[in-house]
Amino acid sequence: MSEIRKQAKKSEIQIFLAHANEDKPQIRELYDKLQELGYKPWFDEEDLLPGQNWRDEIPKAVKKSDMFLACLSSTSIRKRGYIQREFKMAMEMLAELPPGTIYLIPLKLDDCEIPDLRQSEYGLNLRDIQWLDYWKPNGFSKLVKAIEHQFGSREKDLAELVPTPLAVNNYNDLKGSTGVDYTQLRDFLRNHRFNRADEETCYVMCQAAGRQEQRWLDVKSIRDFPCKDLQIINQLWLEYSNGKFGFSVQKKIYESLGGTKIYNKEVWENFGNYVGWLKEGQWLNFNDLNYSMNILDIPDAYLPARFLWVEDFFNQEMIETGIWASNLFARESALIYRAKECNL
């Protein structure tokens, strides 16, 4: 097995996908998601070459892999044969690793039982290893968290994401292309007055977009938002939160969960759970935004947020009917892809 690394480039992290043939459609989807995030999943349909002996190549792949996903379903647990040998091989590898290493993850594709698979010589049982209910709505995001925990969290990626800091004490640097002055925003953020900073962000964004009278941003105004102004606002949030808050952080997390311009309920709800905007299945409304928490307790990318809600604050019917939640996605996805266009 390759040496388990606490910090590694995503493209170097090989993740073996052990599965039964009957589950290949779900494994294909999992493979695509992991590959989209930049990891190196090992999937027999993709990685076995014509002419290779699979009985020789699969054990080699298991030994070279940094993580082993034992993909289980109600169908596969009734089968015996090579897949169980793969599982036992992974348990042998796990026994050689330091305690606390996340290497073998029993991944349940449906609500199945974990098989009673033992390696008595190592005192291991597959049932003793915490499994992942992948079939649940937050299954994939939990898998990503486990991978990040083992190989280094997204903090390293976020550090690489932060652009060269602005000379934030230079007054001229705080004037956007539209002439909007961001000095007040800087001062609120510098003093960690995040409630006032979120209010000010909404105010200056409406100014920059020419929507002072409306006091809210529609999807078109976000899509056309001036890049220089977006970069200044983002950099100020990054600067005074140590990389915890900002549009670029929201973009990074959303894309890491598989988010695209196309609405995907699972991905959007996983994102909401991750950043703290979705609580117990309910999207926060305007008045639920919490600024009283210690900064260390606030989820990453929680702020800025007020500009996303402000239209709905003035439309109570939308809040009561829940229509505003779909509008929330439309504005946030527009913001994320504007951030991408502006090289945030």
C-alpha positions, 0 to 999 in steps of 0.5 A, spaced: 500 500 500 502 507 498 504 510 504 498 514 507 499 521 507 495 526 511 497 532 506 496 530 499 494 533 492 487 530 490 490 527 484 494 523 488 489 520 492 487 513 489 480 511 492 479 503 491 471 502 489 470 495 491 463 493 489 458 487 486 457 487 479 449 488 480 451 495 483 455 498 477 450 503 476 451 506 482 458 505 483 459 509 476 455 515 479 460 515 485 466 514 480 464 520 476 463 524 483 469 523 486 473 524 479 469 531 478 472 533 485 479 531 482 480 525 486 483 518 483 478 513 484 479 506 482 474 502 478 475 496 474 470 498 468 475 504 467 482 502 470 483 495 468 486 494 461 484 489 455 488 483 456 490 484 463 488 478 468 483 482 473 485 476 479 492 479 478 491 487 477 485 488 483 490 486 489 495 490 486 490 496 486 488 495 493 495 495 495 496 501 492 490 505 494 490 510 499 483 509 501 478 503 500 470 504 499 467 497 501 460 498 497 455 494 500 447 493 498 442 488 499 444 484 493 451 484 494 451 482 502 448 475 500 454 474 495 460 470 496 466 470 492 472 475 490 469 481 493 469 478 500 476 477 499 477 484 497 474 486 503 479 481 507 485 484 504 483 491 506 482 489 513 489 486 513 492 493 510 488 497 515 491 492 521 498 495 519 496 502 519 496 507 525 490 507 530 485 513 527 487 512 520 481 512 515 482 507 510 476 502 510 469 505 509 463 500 509 459 504 504 452 502 504 448 503 498 441 502 501 439 500 508 442 494 508 446 490 514 453 490 515 456 483 513 459 479 519 466 479 516 472 477 520 479 477 520 480 474 527 488 474 527 487 481 527 481 482 531 477 486 526 470 485 524 467 489 519 461 491 523 466 494 528 468 500 523 463 506 522 459 505 516 457 511 511 449 511 509 451 513 502 444 512 500 441 518 505 441 525 502 447 527 505 451 521 504 456 524 499 458 530 503 459 525 509 464 521 504 468 528 502 468 530 509 472 523 511 476 524 505 478 531 507 479 529 514 484 523 512 488 527 507 488 534 509 482 539 510 480 544 505 483 549 509 490 548 504 485 549 498 482 555 501 489 558 502 491 557 495 484 560 493 485 566 497 488 571 491 494 576 493 491 581 498 489 588 497 493 593 500 487 594 504 489 600 508 490 604 501 484 608 500 484 608 492 484 600 492 477 600 496 474 604 490 470 599 485 470 600 478 463 603 479 466 609 484 463 605 490 467 606 496 468 600 500 472 603 506 466 602 511 465 595 509 473 594 511 472 598 518 466 593 520 470 587 518 476 589 521 472 590 528 469 583 526 462 586 526 459 581 522 452 583 522 454 590 520 459 588 515 453 583 512 448 589 512 454 594 508 455 588 503 448 588 501 448 596 501 454 597 497 452 591 492 446 594 490 450 601 489 455 597 484 449 594 481 445 600 480 439 598 484 439 602 490 432 604 490 430 596 489 435 595 495 435 587 493 439 584 487 436 580 482 439 574 478 441 578 472 444 584 476 448 578 480 450 575 473 452 582 471 456 584 477 462 588 476 468 584 477 473 589 480 467 590 485 466 583 487 474 582 487 474 587 493 468 585 497 471 578 497 478 580 498 475 584 504 471 578 507 477 573 506 482 578 509 478 579 516 476 572 517 482 569 515 479 565 509 473 563 513 468 567 509 467 570 502 464 569 495 470 564 493 469 560 499 462 559 498 464 557 490 469 552 493 465 548 497 459 548 492 463 546 487 467 541 491 460 538 493 459 537 485 455 543 484 453 546 477 449 551 474 443 546 474 439 545 480 440 538 484 436 538 490 441 533 494 447 537 492 444 544 494 441 541 500 448 538 502 451 545 501 446 548 505 447 544 511 455 545 510 454 552 510 449 552 516 443 555 511 439 549 512 437 547 519 433 540 520 431 540 513 428 548 513 432 553 510 433 559 514 429 565 513 432 573 513 431 573 521 434 567 522 441 569 520 445 568 526 451 573 528 452 572 535 456 566 535 463 566 536 467 566 529 470 559 530 463 556 531 460 559 525 460 555 519 465 556 513 462 560 508 456 562 512 457 569 510 456 574 506 449 572 506 444 578 507 444 580 500 441 573 498 435 574 502 434 581 502 428 581 496 424 576 500 425 580 506 420 585 503 416 579 500 413 575 506 408 571 502 414 568 498 417 566 505 411 563 508 410 559 501 417 557 501 418 559 494 424 564 496 428 557 497 428 556 490 430 563 489 435 563 494 439 557 489 438 562 483 441 567 486 447 564 490 448 559 483 449 566 479 453 569 484 458 563 484 458 563 477 460 570 476 465 569 482 468 564 477 468 568 471 471 574 475 477 569 477 475 569 485 
